[in-house]
Amino acid sequence: MTENRIDTVPDSFAGAFGDKYLGSPDLVQRLTSEFLVGFEALLRRRSDDEMTAEDFKDKFSEMVRHYADIFSGRDRSYTIIKGYHDQTLGFKLMADLGEFWRKSRARWNDDSVCTLFEWAAVMYANDLKTADDDEVLLGIMFRPTQEYFVKVLLGIEARSGQ
């Protein structure tokens, strides 16, 4: 059985850009997974009354902005795909996220990458609730969202035809 993931970049190619190149499927998968694990931890802390709703909102906004800064090029410690992360991605997300973009854009000052991370978190939270602690079911339910999330950040979703 094959693993459902984006193939890795050959070492010779990846090495040319360093270990923080956002065209690396391994890096993008790691960053998106870190975001979702962090979001789930926030949800659990909130549901266990370990934080107030206001604290949850603040921490969530901070986390979204942190990851959006990476993929938009504002965090200069990462290497973006020039012409994609800094130009094309925002327009693609506005079109792809449609109504969600229109409803959420003001909250993020028209930052489409922040809106993408919020969208992924909302989708994940909905699937978590429906899966009711069944990790296999959660994996099945969230897979299409996760694939889109990774592929769009890699710049390959638009060309994949999916």
C-alpha positions as CSV (number, residue, x, y, z in Angstrom):
1,M,0.0,0.0,0.0
2,T,1.4,3.4,-0.9
3,E,1.4,6.3,1.5
4,N,-0.9,9.2,0.6
5,R,1.5,12.1,0.6
6,I,3.3,14.4,-1.8
7,D,6.6,13.0,-3.0
8,T,9.8,14.5,-1.6
9,V,12.1,16.8,-3.5
10,P,15.3,15.1,-4.6
11,D,18.2,15.9,-2.2
12,S,20.2,17.6,-5.0
13,F,17.3,20.0,-5.7
14,A,16.3,20.6,-2.1
15,G,19.9,21.2,-1.1
16,A,20.2,24.1,-3.6
17,F,17.6,26.1,-1.6
18,G,18.4,25.0,2.0
19,D,16.2,23.4,4.6
20,K,13.6,26.2,4.7
21,Y,12.6,26.2,1.1
22,L,8.8,26.3,0.8
23,G,8.9,24.3,-2.4
24,S,9.8,21.3,-0.3
25,P,6.9,18.9,0.3
26,D,8.4,17.6,3.4
27,L,8.7,21.1,4.9
28,V,5.2,22.2,3.9
29,Q,3.7,19.0,5.3
30,R,5.6,19.5,8.5
31,L,4.6,23.1,8.9
32,T,0.9,22.4,8.1
33,S,0.9,19.5,10.6
34,E,2.5,21.7,13.3
35,F,-0.2,24.2,12.7
36,L,-3.0,21.7,13.0
37,V,-1.5,20.0,16.1
38,G,-1.1,23.4,17.7
39,F,-4.7,24.3,16.8
40,E,-6.0,21.0,18.2
41,A,-4.1,21.7,21.5
42,L,-5.7,25.1,21.7
43,L,-9.2,23.6,21.1
44,R,-8.6,21.0,23.9
45,R,-7.3,23.7,26.3
46,R,-10.4,25.8,25.6
47,S,-12.8,22.9,25.9
48,D,-11.2,21.9,29.3
49,D,-11.6,25.5,30.5
50,E,-7.9,26.0,30.7
51,M,-8.2,29.3,28.8
52,T,-10.8,31.9,28.2
53,A,-12.5,32.5,24.9
54,E,-10.6,35.7,24.6
55,D,-7.3,34.0,25.2
56,F,-8.2,31.3,22.7
57,K,-9.0,33.9,20.1
58,D,-5.7,35.8,20.8
59,K,-3.5,32.6,20.7
60,F,-5.3,31.4,17.6
61,S,-4.8,34.7,15.8
62,E,-1.1,34.7,16.8
63,M,-0.6,31.2,15.5
64,V,-2.4,32.0,12.2
65,R,-0.3,35.1,11.6
66,H,2.9,33.2,12.4
67,Y,2.3,30.6,9.8
68,A,0.9,33.1,7.3
69,D,4.0,35.1,7.7
70,I,6.1,32.1,6.7
71,F,4.1,31.4,3.5
72,S,3.6,35.0,2.4
73,G,7.3,35.8,2.6
74,R,7.1,38.1,5.6
75,D,9.2,35.7,7.6
76,R,12.5,36.0,5.8
77,S,14.0,33.0,7.4
78,Y,12.1,30.8,4.9
79,T,12.7,30.8,1.1
80,I,9.4,31.3,-0.8
81,I,8.7,30.2,-4.4
82,K,9.2,33.6,-6.0
83,G,6.3,34.7,-8.1
84,Y,4.0,32.2,-6.4
85,H,3.9,32.8,-2.6
86,D,4.5,36.6,-3.1
87,Q,2.1,37.1,-6.1
88,T,-0.1,34.3,-7.3
89,L,-1.1,32.5,-4.1
90,G,-3.2,35.4,-2.7
91,F,-5.3,35.7,-5.8
92,K,-5.7,31.9,-6.1
93,L,-6.9,31.7,-2.4
94,M,-9.4,34.5,-2.9
95,A,-11.0,32.6,-5.8
96,D,-10.7,29.1,-4.2
97,L,-12.1,30.1,-0.8
98,G,-14.9,32.0,-2.3
99,E,-17.6,32.8,0.3
100,F,-15.3,31.9,3.2
101,W,-12.8,34.5,1.9
102,R,-15.6,37.1,1.6
103,K,-16.8,36.5,5.2
104,S,-13.3,36.3,6.8
105,R,-11.2,38.7,4.9
106,A,-11.8,41.7,7.1
107,R,-10.8,39.8,10.3
108,W,-7.3,39.3,8.6
109,N,-7.0,42.7,6.9
110,D,-7.4,41.1,3.5
111,D,-4.6,38.6,4.1
112,S,-5.6,35.6,2.0
113,V,-2.9,33.4,3.6
114,C,-4.3,34.1,7.1
115,T,-7.7,33.3,5.7
116,L,-6.4,29.9,4.4
117,F,-5.1,28.9,7.8
118,E,-8.4,29.9,9.4
119,W,-10.3,27.9,6.8
120,A,-8.1,24.8,7.4
121,A,-8.7,25.2,11.2
122,V,-12.4,25.5,10.8
123,M,-12.5,22.4,8.5
124,Y,-10.3,20.5,11.0
125,A,-12.5,21.5,13.9
126,N,-15.7,20.4,12.1
127,D,-14.1,17.0,11.2
128,L,-12.8,16.6,14.8
129,K,-16.3,17.1,16.2
130,T,-17.8,14.7,13.7
131,A,-15.1,12.0,14.1
132,D,-15.7,12.0,17.9
133,D,-12.2,10.8,18.8
134,D,-12.0,8.2,16.0
135,E,-8.6,9.0,14.5
136,V,-9.1,6.8,11.5
137,L,-12.4,8.5,10.6
138,L,-10.8,11.9,11.2
139,G,-8.0,11.0,8.8
140,I,-10.5,9.9,6.1
141,M,-12.6,13.0,6.6
142,F,-9.9,15.5,6.7
143,R,-7.7,14.0,3.9
144,P,-9.2,16.1,1.0
145,T,-8.8,19.3,3.0
146,Q,-5.2,18.4,4.0
147,E,-4.3,17.5,0.5
148,Y,-5.6,20.9,-0.8
149,F,-3.9,22.7,2.1
150,V,-0.5,21.2,1.3
151,K,-0.8,21.4,-2.5
152,V,-1.9,25.0,-2.6
153,L,0.9,26.0,-0.4
154,L,3.4,24.1,-2.6
155,G,2.0,25.8,-5.8
156,I,1.0,22.5,-7.4
157,E,-2.7,22.4,-6.7
158,A,-3.5,24.8,-9.6
159,R,-1.7,22.5,-12.1
160,S,-3.0,19.2,-10.7
161,G,-6.5,19.6,-12.0
162,Q,-8.0,18.4,-8.7
